[in-house]
Amino acid sequence: MAKRQDIETTSAADDRSLPELDWLKDRAGELLAQAKSGGADEAEVALSASRALSVSARARQRESIEHEGDRNASITVYCDKRSGSASTTDLTPDGLQAALTQALTVARFTEADAFAGLADAEQMADGWPDLSLFHPWGLSADGALEMALTLEAAALDHDPRIVQTEGATVASQDGVSVYGNSHGFIAGERASRQAISCQPLASAGNGMQREIAFSQARHADDLEDVAAIGRLGAERALARLGAKTPPTTTAPVLFTPRVARSLWSHLIGAISGGTLYRNASFLKDRIDETIAVDRLTLSQHPHRPRGLASAGFDGDGVATAERTLVEAGVLRGYLLSAYTARRLGLTSTGNAGGVFNLDVAPGVDDFDALVAGMGRGLVVTELMGQGVNLVNGDYSRGAAGFWVENGEIAYPVENATIAGNLADMYRNIEAFGSDVELGSALRTPSVLVGAMTIAGS
């Protein structure tokens, strides 16, 4: 269980250090050998440990300082196609043995599943480039607090209408993880993730608006400037003051990069194995068919140095690879684990656990040019609700942003709803921007979709 406590009450004996990678590999190997001795035909194990520091400032003073330390192990055994799983936070020999015993017991009482089992041995990863994922910040709680105070001050001092914030946070996490299975595959990685964020509140008259700005990276040197993030959050909040409900109409909708990611997350969901084998996707059986405008190309880049979703192997130990998922509007591949691939009569694509660094090919127009080309419509900067049906592609979500008239931003918008169908939206993309935001595992430019239903006043 995670340990959360204020720094002032942290015991000197509290140890949040990370175990060595080789130590975790040894534990994995021992556990797999014990599983085979216990009667398992196959087995797989995952062990991980992490440490984290998160410091928040609010009202120009410390709000919280949290230290967190996690340890976790999970074991899955397969006996005559019957599987059993168990997990524990106790990485001692007794704790791991208890988890294994529980997994073997569970397997005796489950129904056989013809599709269960490890990925094929020949698909196991065998070498990958250095991904440069582990960059401990070495930031002290006092140093993080100083940064958080600077971050918040940059927002508060930007304009007198920034009356407060919902917090400015500096966070750092380091982790180590190992995956192994009874094919003899045991591998691991160490990884870091750093982040800063600020949520300013702007007020004018009777209106108040909230916004956020953040930056995340593997290495602290790749984070955006702290003061710049504070000012960006303030500018975004100020720009939303005086928001109005837009007219009800049909018009183009421009998704800015931070909300455009959701468009591709829905597509990822629709081409993922679990959705496909349950017949719950509007994109099933569409391989090598046109599903979007010919300007759309989506590609996976799992070996990107310092990538936020880089990995040499997936959750099954299968090698990851560069892939083009959509090429010039044509669907070229699914995202499959070993299990979901078997359910579909296909082969694993090395995507157990999801997609690894997705890029959407940018266009040539900057944001201002896209707005100018809209004529009249809605720029979306925030989405609310979960009104997306992957079975038929129906799409309806709450939205906020800016109304555009005559190719110029006219006023901020709130209390709007945008609706359409994902299949139509992908085909009706009119333009991609050049404004790709790099600080994400899913890199996309702004996306201009034509003729969506906008519900407002």
C-alpha positions in Angstrom: 0.0 0.0 0.0 1.2 3.5 -0.8 2.6 5.5 2.1 1.4 9.1 2.1 2.5 11.4 4.8 3.5 15.0 5.4 7.3 15.5 5.4 7.2 16.8 9.0 5.9 13.4 10.2 8.0 11.2 8.0 10.1 8.8 10.1 13.8 8.7 9.6 13.5 4.9 9.2 11.1 5.3 6.3 12.8 3.8 3.2 11.6 4.8 -0.2 14.8 3.7 -2.0 14.3 1.5 -5.1 15.4 -2.1 -5.3 18.0 -3.0 -7.8 16.8 -4.1 -11.2 18.8 -7.4 -10.9 17.3 -8.1 -7.5 13.8 -7.9 -9.0 14.9 -10.1 -11.9 16.2 -12.7 -9.5 12.9 -12.7 -7.6 11.0 -13.1 -10.9 13.1 -16.0 -11.9 12.6 -17.7 -8.5 8.9 -17.2 -8.6 8.6 -18.6 -12.1 10.6 -21.7 -11.1 8.4 -22.2 -8.1 5.3 -21.9 -10.3 6.5 -24.7 -12.6 7.3 -26.8 -9.6 3.8 -26.2 -8.2 2.2 -27.6 -11.3 1.7 -24.7 -13.7 2.1 -25.3 -17.4 3.0 -21.7 -17.9 3.4 -18.6 -15.7 4.2 -14.9 -15.9 5.1 -12.4 -13.2 5.4 -8.7 -13.0 7.3 -6.9 -10.1 7.6 -3.2 -9.6 8.6 -0.5 -7.2 8.3 3.2 -7.3 9.0 6.3 -5.2 7.4 9.7 -5.7 7.5 13.3 -4.3 4.7 15.7 -4.9 4.6 19.2 -3.5 1.8 21.7 -3.9 1.6 25.4 -3.2 -1.6 27.4 -2.8 -2.2 31.0 -1.7 1.6 31.6 -1.8 2.3 29.0 0.8 2.8 25.3 1.1 -0.4 23.3 0.7 1.0 19.7 0.8 4.2 17.7 0.6 3.7 14.0 -0.1 6.1 11.2 -0.3 4.9 7.9 -1.8 6.5 4.5 -2.0 4.9 1.4 -3.7 5.9 -2.2 -4.0 3.9 -4.7 -6.1 4.1 -8.2 -7.5 1.5 -10.0 -9.6 1.7 -13.6 -10.7 -0.5 -15.5 -13.2 -0.4 -19.2 -13.7 -1.9 -21.4 -16.5 -2.9 -25.0 -15.7 -4.6 -26.9 -18.6 -5.8 -23.5 -20.0 -7.2 -22.5 -16.6 -5.7 -19.3 -15.3 -5.3 -18.0 -11.8 -3.8 -14.6 -10.7 -2.8 -13.0 -7.4 -0.9 -9.9 -6.3 0.9 -8.7 -3.3 2.8 -5.7 -1.9 5.0 -8.0 0.1 8.1 -8.8 -1.9 9.7 -11.0 0.8 10.1 -14.7 -0.1 7.1 -15.5 2.1 5.0 -12.8 0.6 5.7 -13.9 -3.0 5.2 -17.6 -2.1 1.8 -16.8 -0.6 0.7 -15.0 -3.7 1.8 -17.9 -5.9 -0.1 -20.4 -3.7 -3.2 -18.2 -4.1 -2.8 -18.0 -7.9 -2.5 -21.8 -8.1 -5.5 -22.3 -5.9 -7.6 -19.9 -8.1 -6.6 -21.8 -11.3 -8.0 -25.0 -9.9 -11.5 -23.4 -9.7 -11.7 -21.4 -12.9 -13.1 -22.5 -16.3 -10.7 -23.5 -19.0 -10.2 -20.8 -21.7 -8.8 -22.1 -25.0 -7.3 -18.6 -25.7 -5.5 -18.3 -22.4 -1.7 -18.6 -22.1 1.5 -16.8 -22.8 2.4 -15.1 -26.1 4.4 -17.3 -28.5 8.0 -17.8 -27.5 9.3 -16.6 -30.8 7.7 -13.2 -30.3 9.6 -12.4 -27.1 11.7 -9.3 -27.3 15.4 -9.9 -27.9 17.2 -6.6 -27.6 16.1 -3.0 -28.2 17.9 0.4 -28.2 18.6 2.4 -25.1 15.4 4.3 -24.4 16.9 6.8 -21.9 13.9 6.6 -19.6 15.6 6.8 -16.2 16.6 10.4 -15.1 16.1 10.9 -11.3 15.6 14.5 -10.6 17.2 14.4 -7.1 14.8 17.2 -6.1 14.4 17.8 -2.4 11.1 18.7 -0.8 12.3 22.2 -0.1 13.5 22.6 -3.6 10.2 21.4 -5.0 8.3 23.7 -2.8 10.4 26.7 -4.0 9.6 25.8 -7.6 5.9 25.4 -6.8 5.8 28.8 -5.1 7.5 30.3 -8.1 5.1 28.6 -10.4 2.0 29.9 -8.6 3.5 33.4 -8.2 4.0 33.6 -12.0 0.3 33.0 -12.4 -0.9 35.3 -9.6 1.4 38.1 -10.6 0.5 38.0 -14.3 -2.8 40.0 -13.9 -4.8 41.3 -11.0 -7.8 39.3 -12.3 -6.0 36.1 -11.3 -7.4 36.0 -7.8 -6.2 32.6 -6.7 -5.2 29.1 -7.9 -6.4 25.6 -7.2 -2.8 24.8 -6.6 0.6 24.7 -8.3 2.3 21.3 -8.2 5.8 19.9 -8.8 6.0 16.1 -8.9 8.7 13.6 -9.5 8.5 9.8 -9.7 11.1 7.1 -10.3 10.3 3.5 -10.8 11.7 0.1 -11.6 9.8 -2.8 -13.1 10.4 -6.4 -14.3 8.3 -8.8 -16.4 9.2 -12.4 -16.8 7.5 -15.6 -18.1 8.2 -19.3 -18.3 9.5 -19.0 -21.9 12.7 -17.9 -20.1 12.0 -14.2 -20.8 12.9 -11.8 -18.0 13.5 -8.2 -18.6 13.0 -4.9 -16.9 13.4 -1.1 -17.0 13.9 1.9 -14.8 12.0 5.0 -15.6 11.4 8.5 -14.3 8.6 11.0 -14.9 8.6 14.7 -13.9 5.7 17.1 -14.0 4.7 20.7 -13.2 1.2 22.1 -13.3 -0.8 25.1 -12.3 -4.6 25.8 -12.2 -5.3 29.6 -12.0 -8.7 31.1 -11.3 -9.6 34.4 -13.1 -12.4 36.6 -11.9 -14.1 39.7 -13.4 -17.5 41.0 -12.3 -19.7 38.0 -11.4 -17.8 35.6 -13.6 -15.0 33.2 -12.6 -13.1 30.9 -14.9 -10.6 28.1 -14.2 -7.8 26.8 -16.5 -4.7 24.7 -16.4 -1.3 24.5 -17.8 1.2 21.7 -17.3 4.4 20.2 -18.6 5.7 16.6 -18.2 8.9 14.8 -19.3 11.2 12.0 -18.5 14.1 14.4 -17.7 13.6 17.6 -15.7 15.7 19.5 -18.4 12.9 18.8 -20.9 10.2 20.5 -18.8 8.9 23.9 -19.9 10.1 26.9 -17.8 8.3 27.0 -14.5 7.3 30.7 -14.7 6.2 30.3 -18.3 3.8 27.5 -17.3 2.3 29.8 -14.6 1.8 32.6 -17.0 0.3 30.3 -19.7 -2.3 29.0 -17.2 -3.1 32.6 -16.3 -3.5 33.6 -19.9 -5.8 30.7 -20.6 -8.0 31.5 -17.6 -8.2 35.2 -18.5 -9.2 34.4 -22.1 -12.2 32.5 -20.8 -13.7 35.4 -18.8 -17.0 36.6 -20.2 -17.8 33.2 -21.7 -21.2 32.9 -23.3 -23.4 30.0 -24.7 -23.0 29.7 -28.4 -25.8 29.5 -30.9 -27.3 26.1 -31.9 -26.1 25.4 -35.4 -24.1 23.2 -37.6 -20.5 24.5 -38.2 -16.8 23.5 -38.3 -15.2 22.5 -35.0 -11.5 23.1 -34.3 -10.0 20.8 -31.7 -6.8 22.2 -30.1 -4.0 19.7 -29.4 -4.9 18.9 -25.8 -8.4 17.9 -26.7 -7.6 16.5 -30.2 -5.8 13.7 -28.3 -9.3 12.4 -27.3 -10.2 12.0 -31.0 -7.3 9.5 -31.4 -7.9 7.9 -28.0 -11.4 6.9 -29.3 -9.8 5.6 -32.5 -7.3 3.6 -30.4 -10.1 2.1 -28.4 -12.0 1.1 -31.6 -9.0 -0.8 -33.0 -8.0 -2.4 -29.7 -8.4 -6.2 -29.4 -10.7 -6.2 -26.4 -13.2 -4.0 -28.2 -12.9 -5.9 -31.4 -13.4 -9.4 -30.2 -16.5 -8.3 -28.2 -18.0 -6.9 -31.5 -18.1 -3.5 -29.8 -16.3 -1.5 -32.5 -17.5 0.4 -35.5 -14.0 -0.3 -37.1 -14.1 -4.1 -36.9 -13.1 -5.8 -40.1 -12.0 -2.6 -41.7 -8.3 -3.4 -42.3 -7.0 -1.9 -45.5 -10.1 0.1 -45.9 -10.4 3.9 -45.9 -11.7 5.1 -42.5 -10.6 8.7 -42.6 -9.5 11.6 -44.8 -6.4 10.9 -46.8 -4.4 13.5 -44.9 -4.6 11.3 -41.7 -1.6 9.2 -40.8 -1.0 7.8 -37.3 2.2 6.0 -36.4 3.6 4.3 -33.3 7.2 4.9 -32.1 8.0 2.7 -29.1 11.7 3.2 -29.2 11.7 7.0 -29.0 14.5 8.1 -26.5 12.9 9.7 -23.4 9.4 9.0 -24.8 6.6 9.1 -22.3 5.3 5.8 -23.6 8.5 4.1 -24.9 9.1 0.4 -24.2 11.2 -2.4 -25.7 8.5 -5.0 -25.0 4.8 -5.0 -24.2 2.9 -6.4 -21.2 3.3 -10.0 -22.7 7.0 -9.7 -23.3 6.4 -9.3 -27.0 8.8 -7.1 -28.9 7.4 -3.6 -29.7 7.9 -2.2 -33.2 7.5 1.0 -35.3 4.1 0.7 -36.9 1.8 2.8 -39.1 -1.7 2.3 -37.9 -3.5 4.6 -40.3 -1.8 5.5 -43.6 -3.2 8.3 -45.7 -6.7 7.5 -44.2 -6.4 3.7 -44.6 -6.5 1.5 -41.5 -3.4 -0.7 -41.6 -3.5 -2.5 -38.3 -5.1 -3.3 -35.0 -3.7 -3.2 -31.5 -3.5 -6.7 -30.1 -2.2 -8.6 -27.1 -1.6 -12.3 -27.2 -5.0 -13.1 -25.8 -7.0 -10.7 -27.9 -5.1 -11.8 -31.0 -6.1 -15.5 -30.4 -9.7 -14.5 -29.9 -9.6 -12.9 -33.3 -7.6 -15.6 -35.0 -4.7 -13.2 -35.5 -1.2 -12.7 -34.2 -0.1 -10.3 -31.4 1.0 -6.9 -32.6 3.1 -6.2 -29.4 0.5 -3.9 -28.0 -0.5 -5.6 -24.7 -1.0 -2.6 -22.5 -1.9 -0.2 -25.3 -0.1 2.0 -27.8 3.5 3.2 -27.5 4.0 6.8 -28.5 1.4 7.7 -31.1 2.1 10.5 -33.6 -0.4 12.2 -35.8 1.2 13.7 -39.0 0.9 17.5 -38.8 -0.3 19.9 -41.5 1.2 23.2 -42.7 -1.2 25.8 -41.3 -0.5 27.4 -37.9 -3.4 27.9 -35.4 -4.3 31.4 -36.6 -4.5 30.2 -40.2 -6.8 27.4 -39.2 -9.1 29.8 -37.3 -9.1 32.2 -40.3 -10.1 29.3 -42.6 -13.0 28.2 -40.4 -15.1 31.3 -41.2 -17.7 30.6 -38.5 -17.5 27.8 -35.9 -16.2 26.6 -32.5 -12.7 26.3 -31.2 -12.7 23.6 -28.5 -10.2 23.8 -25.6 -12.0 21.6 -23.1 -14.3 18.6 -23.3 -16.6 17.2 -20.6 -18.6 14.0 -20.3 -18.2 10.6 -21.8 -20.8 10.5 -24.5 -18.9 8.3 -27.0 -20.3 5.0 -28.2 -17.6 2.9 -29.9 -20.1 0.3 -31.1 -21.7 2.7 -33.6 -19.4 5.8 -33.4 -22.0 8.1 -32.0 -20.3 11.2 -30.4 -21.7 13.8 -28.0 -19.7 15.7 -25.5 -19.9 19.0 -23.5 -17.4 21.6 -24.7 -15.9 24.9 -23.9 -13.6 27.2 -25.9 -14.1 30.1 -28.3 -16.6 31.2 -31.0 -15.3 32.2 -34.3 -17.0 34.7 -36.7 -15.5 35.9 -40.0 -12.3 33.9 -39.4 -11.6 35.6 -36.0 -12.2 34.6 -32.4 -15.3 36.6 -31.3 -15.8 35.5 -27.7 -15.2 32.7 -25.2 -17.8 29.8 -25.0 -19.2 27.6 -22.2 -22.2 25.3 -21.8 -21.9 24.0 -25.4 -22.4 20.4 -26.7 -20.8 19.1 -29.9 -22.2 16.0 -31.6 -21.6 13.8 -34.6 -20.4 10.4 -35.5 -16.7 9.4 -35.2 -16.8 7.7 -38.6 -18.1 10.9 -40.2 -15.7 13.1 -38.2 -12.6 11.2 -39.3 -13.7 11.4 -42.9 -14.7 15.1 -42.6 -11.4 16.4 -41.3 -10.7 19.6 -43.2 -7.2 20.4 -42.0 -4.4 19.5 -39.5 -2.4 22.3 -37.9 1.4 22.6 -37.6 1.1 23.2 -33.8 2.1 19.8 -32.4 2.6 19.7 -28.7 5.6 17.4 -27.9 5.1 16.9 -24.2 2.8 14.0 -24.6 2.8 10.3 -25.4 0.2 11.1 -28.1 1.5 13.9 -30.2 -1.2 15.6 -32.3 -1.7 19.0 -33.9 -5.0 20.9 -33.9 -7.6 19.2 -36.0 -10.4 21.0 -37.9 -13.5 18.9 -38.4 -16.2 20.2 -40.7 -20.0 20.3 -40.1 -20.6 19.1 -36.6 -23.8 19.8 -34.6 -23.2 22.5 -32.0 -25.9 22.8 -29.3 -26.1 26.0 -27.3 -28.7 28.7 -26.8 
